[in-house]
Amino acid sequence: MAEHTPQEVADKFIDKLKASPFVMIGLDGSDQHREPMTAQIDDDQPNTLFFFAGRGNRIADGGRAMAQFVSKGHDFFACLDGVVSRDDDRAEIDKLWNKAAEAYFPGGKADPDLTLLRFDIDSAELWETDIALSGRLKMLFGGTIKPQENSSHAVVDTVA
């Protein structure tokens, strides 16, 4: 596998996140564990993830936060740093609303407990661990994997 540019790795991250939109997220300095949440992606707002949450959710008060992501195939990892804030913009809620959100909020978009949280990503560290086919064969038979057959890594200020 050839070395990928940071932008190529960031693009792959967005594709992987769309395929499996689950992250573990928590506020910096909190003594509470991180929790799994389903990220909503608005392609018109790069470097931002949205979450439908209850008003009492442990990250609903906002602040600096960190989120971790592991792809469905365990071949891509991300650590995202940024800021969580409330964004109860009705147009954004309408745009992102889906059946999964509806399952958690029986009152629908008008549910009094519903809040839309936005996570503005300041920086990210991304790892792609999908080893090339030639590298996998070498692993099976005890060979040495060359760097061009190994994974990609990028530290980026943007995932757009």
Phi and psi restraints in degrees (value plus and minus 20) as a CYANA .aco file:
   2 ALA   PHI     -93.0   -53.0
   2 ALA   PSI     134.7   174.7
   3 GLU   PHI     -85.1   -45.1
   3 GLU   PSI     115.6   155.6
   4 HIS   PHI    -119.6   -79.6
   4 HIS   PSI     130.2   170.2
   5 THR   PHI     -91.3   -51.3
   5 THR   PSI     137.9   177.9
   6 PRO   PHI     -75.3   -35.3
   6 PRO   PSI     -57.7   -17.7
   7 GLN   PHI     -86.3   -46.3
   7 GLN   PSI     -58.8   -18.8
   8 GLU   PHI     -84.1   -44.1
   8 GLU   PSI     -59.8   -19.8
   9 VAL   PHI     -86.7   -46.7
   9 VAL   PSI     -61.1   -21.1
  10 ALA   PHI     -83.7   -43.7
  10 ALA   PSI     -61.1   -21.1
  11 ASP   PHI     -82.4   -42.4
  11 ASP   PSI     -60.9   -20.9
  12 LYS   PHI     -84.8   -44.8
  12 LYS   PSI     -57.5   -17.5
  13 PHE   PHI     -77.8   -37.8
  13 PHE   PSI     -68.2   -28.2
  14 ILE   PHI     -80.7   -40.7
  14 ILE   PSI     -61.9   -21.9
  15 ASP   PHI     -81.4   -41.4
  15 ASP   PSI     -63.8   -23.8
  16 LYS   PHI     -86.2   -46.2
  16 LYS   PSI     -59.8   -19.8
  17 LEU   PHI     -86.1   -46.1
  17 LEU   PSI     -58.1   -18.1
  18 LYS   PHI     -85.4   -45.4
  18 LYS   PSI     -52.8   -12.8
  19 ALA   PHI     -95.5   -55.5
  19 ALA   PSI     -48.3    -8.3
  20 SER   PHI    -169.2  -129.2
  20 SER   PSI      68.1   108.1
  21 PRO   PHI    -103.9   -63.9
  21 PRO   PSI      15.1    55.1
  22 PHE   PHI    -124.9   -84.9
  22 PHE   PSI     110.5   150.5
  23 VAL   PHI    -149.6  -109.6
  23 VAL   PSI     138.4   178.4
  24 MET   PHI    -121.8   -81.8
  24 MET   PSI     105.7   145.7
  25 ILE   PHI    -157.1  -117.1
  25 ILE   PSI     127.1   167.1
  26 GLY   PHI    -179.0  -139.0
  26 GLY   PSI     138.6   178.6
  27 LEU   PHI     -99.9   -59.9
  27 LEU   PSI     120.7   160.7
  28 ASP   PHI     -81.7   -41.7
  28 ASP   PSI     121.1   161.1
  29 GLY   PHI      58.9    98.9
  29 GLY   PSI     -21.8    18.2
  30 SER   PHI    -102.0   -62.0
  30 SER   PSI     125.3   165.3
  31 ASP   PHI    -109.7   -69.7
  31 ASP   PSI     -16.1    23.9
  32 GLN   PHI    -109.5   -69.5
  32 GLN   PSI     129.4   169.4
  33 HIS   PHI     -84.8   -44.8
  33 HIS   PSI     138.4   178.4
  34 ARG   PHI     -88.2   -48.2
  34 ARG   PSI     137.6   177.6
  35 GLU   PHI    -152.8  -112.8
  35 GLU   PSI     132.1   172.1
  36 PRO   PHI     -97.1   -57.1
  36 PRO   PSI     116.8   156.8
  37 MET   PHI    -160.8  -120.8
  37 MET   PSI     134.2   174.2
  38 THR   PHI    -114.5   -74.5
  38 THR   PSI      96.8   136.8
  39 ALA   PHI     -98.8   -58.8
  39 ALA   PSI     117.3   157.3
  40 GLN   PHI    -126.6   -86.6
  40 GLN   PSI     115.2   155.2
  41 ILE   PHI    -133.8   -93.8
  41 ILE   PSI     106.7   146.7
  42 ASP   PHI    -129.1   -89.1
  42 ASP   PSI      88.2   128.2
  43 ASP   PHI     -80.1   -40.1
  43 ASP   PSI     -39.2     0.8
  44 ASP   PHI    -101.8   -61.8
  44 ASP   PSI     -27.5    12.5
  45 GLN   PHI    -147.3  -107.3
  45 GLN   PSI      60.9   100.9
  46 PRO   PHI     -83.1   -43.1
  46 PRO   PSI     134.3   174.3
  47 ASN   PHI      43.7    83.7
  47 ASN   PSI       4.2    44.2
  48 THR   PHI    -155.9  -115.9
  48 THR   PSI     111.7   151.7
  49 LEU   PHI    -133.0   -93.0
  49 LEU   PSI     128.5   168.5
  50 PHE   PHI    -138.9   -98.9
  50 PHE   PSI     131.5   171.5
  51 PHE   PHI    -157.9  -117.9
  51 PHE   PSI     111.2   151.2
  52 PHE   PHI    -102.0   -62.0
  52 PHE   PSI     110.7   150.7
  53 ALA   PHI    -167.4  -127.4
  53 ALA   PSI     142.6   182.6
  54 GLY   PHI     -97.8   -57.8
  54 GLY   PSI     132.5   172.5
  55 ARG   PHI     -81.4   -41.4
  55 ARG   PSI     -44.3    -4.3
  56 GLY   PHI    -113.6   -73.6
  56 GLY   PSI     -12.9    27.1
  57 ASN   PHI     -77.7   -37.7
  57 ASN   PSI     126.6   166.6
  58 ARG   PHI     -84.4   -44.4
  58 ARG   PSI     -35.0     5.0
  59 ILE   PHI    -127.9   -87.9
  59 ILE   PSI     -16.9    23.1
  60 ALA   PHI     -85.2   -45.2
  60 ALA   PSI     -42.8    -2.8
  61 ASP   PHI     -95.2   -55.2
  61 ASP   PSI     -34.8     5.2
  62 GLY   PHI      61.0   101.0
  62 GLY   PSI     154.5   194.5
  63 GLY   PHI     111.3   151.3
  63 GLY   PSI    -195.9  -155.9
  64 ARG   PHI     -82.6   -42.6
  64 ARG   PSI     120.6   160.6
  65 ALA   PHI    -167.2  -127.2
  65 ALA   PSI     143.7   183.7
  66 MET   PHI    -155.4  -115.4
  66 MET   PSI     119.2   159.2
  67 ALA   PHI    -147.2  -107.2
  67 ALA   PSI     126.2   166.2
  68 GLN   PHI    -139.9   -99.9
  68 GLN   PSI     126.3   166.3
  69 PHE   PHI    -154.8  -114.8
  69 PHE   PSI     117.8   157.8
  70 VAL   PHI    -149.7  -109.7
  70 VAL   PSI     107.2   147.2
  71 SER   PHI     -89.4   -49.4
  71 SER   PSI     142.5   182.5
  72 LYS   PHI     -74.9   -34.9
  72 LYS   PSI     -59.7   -19.7
  73 GLY   PHI    -109.2   -69.2
  73 GLY   PSI     -13.9    26.1
  74 HIS   PHI      35.5    75.5
  74 HIS   PSI      14.1    54.1
  75 ASP   PHI    -136.1   -96.1
  75 ASP   PSI     -13.1    26.9
  76 PHE   PHI    -170.0  -130.0
  76 PHE   PSI     114.2   154.2
  77 PHE   PHI    -151.7  -111.7
  77 PHE   PSI     127.6   167.6
  78 ALA   PHI    -165.0  -125.0
  78 ALA   PSI     125.2   165.2
  79 CYS   PHI    -145.4  -105.4
  79 CYS   PSI      99.8   139.8
  80 LEU   PHI    -135.2   -95.2
  80 LEU   PSI     113.8   153.8
  81 ASP   PHI    -138.0   -98.0
  81 ASP   PSI     116.0   156.0
  82 GLY   PHI    -198.4  -158.4
  82 GLY   PSI    -174.7  -134.7
  83 VAL   PHI    -148.4  -108.4
  83 VAL   PSI     112.1   152.1
  84 VAL   PHI    -117.3   -77.3
  84 VAL   PSI     116.8   156.8
  85 SER   PHI    -168.5  -128.5
  85 SER   PSI     141.9   181.9
  86 ARG   PHI     -99.4   -59.4
  86 ARG   PSI     121.4   161.4
  87 ASP   PHI    -163.3  -123.3
  87 ASP   PSI      57.6    97.6
  88 ASP   PHI    -106.0   -66.0
  88 ASP   PSI      17.0    57.0
  89 ASP   PHI     -87.2   -47.2
  89 ASP   PSI      97.7   137.7
  90 ARG   PHI     -77.3   -37.3
  90 ARG   PSI     -59.4   -19.4
  91 ALA   PHI     -84.0   -44.0
  91 ALA   PSI     -58.9   -18.9
  92 GLU   PHI     -90.3   -50.3
  92 GLU   PSI     -60.0   -20.0
  93 ILE   PHI     -80.8   -40.8
  93 ILE   PSI     -66.3   -26.3
  94 ASP   PHI     -79.5   -39.5
  94 ASP   PSI     -61.9   -21.9
  95 LYS   PHI     -85.7   -45.7
  95 LYS   PSI     -58.8   -18.8
  96 LEU   PHI    -115.0   -75.0
  96 LEU   PSI     -32.1     7.9
  97 TRP   PHI     -77.4   -37.4
  97 TRP   PSI     120.6   160.6
  98 ASN   PHI    -172.6  -132.6
  98 ASN   PSI     154.5   194.5
  99 LYS   PHI     -81.9   -41.9
  99 LYS   PSI     -55.5   -15.5
 100 ALA   PHI     -84.1   -44.1
 100 ALA   PSI     -62.5   -22.5
 101 ALA   PHI     -85.1   -45.1
 101 ALA   PSI     -60.4   -20.4
 102 GLU   PHI     -80.0   -40.0
 102 GLU   PSI     -54.3   -14.3
 103 ALA   PHI     -84.0   -44.0
 103 ALA   PSI     -52.8   -12.8
 104 TYR   PHI    -106.5   -66.5
 104 TYR   PSI     -42.1    -2.1
 105 PHE   PHI    -144.7  -104.7
 105 PHE   PSI      66.6   106.6
 106 PRO   PHI     -80.1   -40.1
 106 PRO   PSI     -41.8    -1.8
 107 GLY   PHI    -102.1   -62.1
 107 GLY   PSI     -14.2    25.8
 108 GLY   PHI      47.2    87.2
 108 GLY   PSI    -175.1  -135.1
 109 LYS   PHI     -84.6   -44.6
 109 LYS   PSI     -38.5     1.5
 110 ALA   PHI    -114.3   -74.3
 110 ALA   PSI     -16.2    23.8
 111 ASP   PHI     -75.9   -35.9
 111 ASP   PSI     106.7   146.7
 112 PRO   PHI     -85.4   -45.4
 112 PRO   PSI     -38.6     1.4
 113 ASP   PHI    -107.7   -67.7
 113 ASP   PSI     -31.2     8.8
 114 LEU   PHI     -93.0   -53.0
 114 LEU   PSI     113.3   153.3
 115 THR   PHI    -157.8  -117.8
 115 THR   PSI     129.0   169.0
 116 LEU   PHI    -124.5   -84.5
 116 LEU   PSI     102.6   142.6
 117 LEU   PHI    -123.2   -83.2
 117 LEU   PSI     122.6   162.6
 118 ARG   PHI    -136.5   -96.5
 118 ARG   PSI     121.6   161.6
 119 PHE   PHI    -138.9   -98.9
 119 PHE   PSI      83.7   123.7
 120 ASP   PHI    -106.3   -66.3
 120 ASP   PSI      95.4   135.4
 121 ILE   PHI    -102.5   -62.5
 121 ILE   PSI     102.6   142.6
 122 ASP   PHI    -109.6   -69.6
 122 ASP   PSI     -57.5   -17.5
 123 SER   PHI    -176.7  -136.7
 123 SER   PSI     141.5   181.5
 124 ALA   PHI    -168.2  -128.2
 124 ALA   PSI     129.1   169.1
 125 GLU   PHI    -139.6   -99.6
 125 GLU   PSI     106.8   146.8
 126 LEU   PHI    -145.3  -105.3
 126 LEU   PSI     118.0   158.0
 127 TRP   PHI    -149.6  -109.6
 127 TRP   PSI     106.9   146.9
 128 GLU   PHI    -127.7   -87.7
 128 GLU   PSI     102.4   142.4
 129 THR   PHI    -133.2   -93.2
 129 THR   PSI      -0.2    39.8
 130 ASP   PHI     -97.7   -57.7
 130 ASP   PSI      79.3   119.3
 131 ILE   PHI     -94.8   -54.8
 131 ILE   PSI     119.7   159.7
 132 ALA   PHI     -79.6   -39.6
 132 ALA   PSI     137.6   177.6
 133 LEU   PHI     -75.0   -35.0
 133 LEU   PSI     -62.6   -22.6
 134 SER   PHI     -82.3   -42.3
 134 SER   PSI     -57.6   -17.6
 135 GLY   PHI     -87.7   -47.7
 135 GLY   PSI     -58.9   -18.9
 136 ARG   PHI     -82.8   -42.8
 136 ARG   PSI     -62.2   -22.2
 137 LEU   PHI     -82.5   -42.5
 137 LEU   PSI     -62.1   -22.1
 138 LYS   PHI     -83.1   -43.1
 138 LYS   PSI     -58.6   -18.6
 139 MET   PHI     -81.6   -41.6
 139 MET   PSI     -61.1   -21.1
 140 LEU   PHI     -81.0   -41.0
 140 LEU   PSI     -56.1   -16.1
 141 PHE   PHI    -129.0   -89.0
 141 PHE   PSI      -3.6    36.4
 142 GLY   PHI      60.5   100.5
 142 GLY   PSI      -3.9    36.1
 143 GLY   PHI    -100.6   -60.6
 143 GLY   PSI     151.7   191.7
 144 THR   PHI    -115.5   -75.5
 144 THR   PSI     111.4   151.4
 145 ILE   PHI    -106.1   -66.1
 145 ILE   PSI     109.3   149.3
 146 LYS   PHI     -99.1   -59.1
 146 LYS   PSI     134.4   174.4
 147 PRO   PHI     -74.4   -34.4
 147 PRO   PSI     -58.0   -18.0
 148 GLN   PHI     -90.9   -50.9
 148 GLN   PSI     -30.0    10.0
 149 GLU   PHI    -118.8   -78.8
 149 GLU   PSI     -23.1    16.9
 150 ASN   PHI    -116.3   -76.3
 150 ASN   PSI    -183.0  -143.0
 151 SER   PHI    -106.2   -66.2
 151 SER   PSI     154.8   194.8
 152 SER   PHI    -136.2   -96.2
 152 SER   PSI     134.6   174.6
 153 HIS   PHI    -164.3  -124.3
 153 HIS   PSI     121.0   161.0
 154 ALA   PHI    -168.7  -128.7
 154 ALA   PSI     120.9   160.9
 155 VAL   PHI    -130.4   -90.4
 155 VAL   PSI     101.6   141.6
 156 VAL   PHI    -151.6  -111.6
 156 VAL   PSI     133.6   173.6
 157 ASP   PHI    -114.1   -74.1
 157 ASP   PSI     -28.1    11.9
 158 THR   PHI    -164.0  -124.0
 158 THR   PSI     120.3   160.3
 159 VAL   PHI    -129.8   -89.8
 159 VAL   PSI      -6.4    33.6
